Amino acid sequence: MKNILVTGGAGYIGSHACKVLRENGYTPVAFDNLATGWQDAVRFGPFEHGDLCDRDRLDQVFERYHPHAVMHFAALSQVGESVEKPGLYWRNNVLGSLNLIEAAVAADCRKLVFSSTCATYGDQDGVVLDEDSSQYPANSYGSSKRAIEEMLRDFEAAHGLRSVTFRYFNVAGADPEAEVGEFHRPETHLIPLILDVIEGKRADLTIFGTDYDTPDGTCIRDYVHVMDLVDAHVLGLKWLEDGNPSRVFNLGTGHGFSVREVVDEVRRVTNKAIACKEGPRRDGDCAKLVSGSDRAIRELGWRPDRSSLERMVADAWKWHQKGGYSS
């Protein structure tokens, strides 16, 4: 089987990608420093502990496995932290990616699927974003991802490295078989935060802002099931294997759910009470952010069939009841 180097393979999205790669006949090699990932999440192929900022370690891994392609998920991704510590994000995300890209080219591995973000578009409120929307990142997380996209274009021109880049907003849900799932410490994502309230791990959920220009006054965001998301990444890999050119794709459903709608759905699916309190708006939060996916549907044949709110909540709840990872 062909080896695929999966950076961030012990993390939330990366671990799900490893599972789907294995199901599609590849051997995923998870490369992770375990800063935010979990060794227990590595279940579908070899594990290599290492940091993208360590070029020698990367060269060793490329030499050992001779990967057919790279799936690049590893990154710091907390927006608030990126505002407070921009140097950390430029060093980790950009310099780490530069090391990875140079190591791949040196090893003659010239296919790369990149996990980017719609944060590269910045705060463009109330519009459906597509791949041609202007990019105005509002923080160093979005800026670092945009810089990597530009880096990939330069390395394609100079070295023939072809890439598929995916930009997406909110990822939710879990592996329906509950082998892997979403587990962050500290937790910052809405659905697992609500589930923590249900299980008594936190007293209540704070809803930040209830006076937005939306039907119920709370923010609306586009959510994609993690399994739909990683299916797209495998389709992106096959796009490159078929000899197609580098391409950028948005991944979303084109519509969103408000915070209150998510809370209500979790309450309905779990049949549990959820204590909520209202808080002020957070700086930088837009009323509505959604991402169109017409290009991915048309060119890749991607279908976000699992991305109903009910399915995302139900799969997340099934995983959540297992209690996460221990290491």
TAHU-V605852 format. One line per field, one symbol per residue. ss: DSSP state (~ for helix, > for strand, _ for the rest). burial: I if it has 24 or more other ideal C-beta (glycine too) atoms within 12 Angstrom, else O. A space follows every 10 residues. Layout:
ss = ???
burial = ???
This chain:
ss = __>>>>>___ _~~~~~~~~~ ~~~___>>>> >>______~~ ~_____>>>_ ____~~~~~~ ~~~~~___>> >>______~~ ~~~~_~~~~~ ~~~~~~~~~~ ~~~~~~____ >>>>>__~~~ ~______>>_ _________~ ~~~~~~~~~~ ~~~~~~~~~_ _>>>>>>>_> >>________ _________~ ~~~~~~~~__ ____>>>>__ _________> >_>>>~~~~~ ~~~~~~~~~~ ~_____>>>> >_____>>~~ ~~~~~~~~~~ _____>>>>_ _______>>> >__~~~~~~~ ________~~ ~~~~~~~~~~ _______
burial = OIIIIIIIII IIIIIIIIII IIOOOIIIII IIIIIIIIOO IIIIIIIIOI IIIOIOIIOO IIOOIOIIII IIIIIIIIIO OIOOOIOIII OIIIIIIIII IIIIIOIOII IIIIIIIIII IIIIOOOIII IOOOIOIIII IIIIIIIIII IIIOIIOOOO IIIIIIIIII IIIIIIOIII IIIIOOIOII IIIIIIIIOO OOOOIIIIII OIOIOOOIII IIIIIIIIII IIIIIIIIII OOOOOIIIII IIIIIIIIII IIIOIIOOII OOOIOIOOOO OOOOIIIIII IIIOIIOOOI OIOIOIIOII IIIIIIIIII OOOIIOO
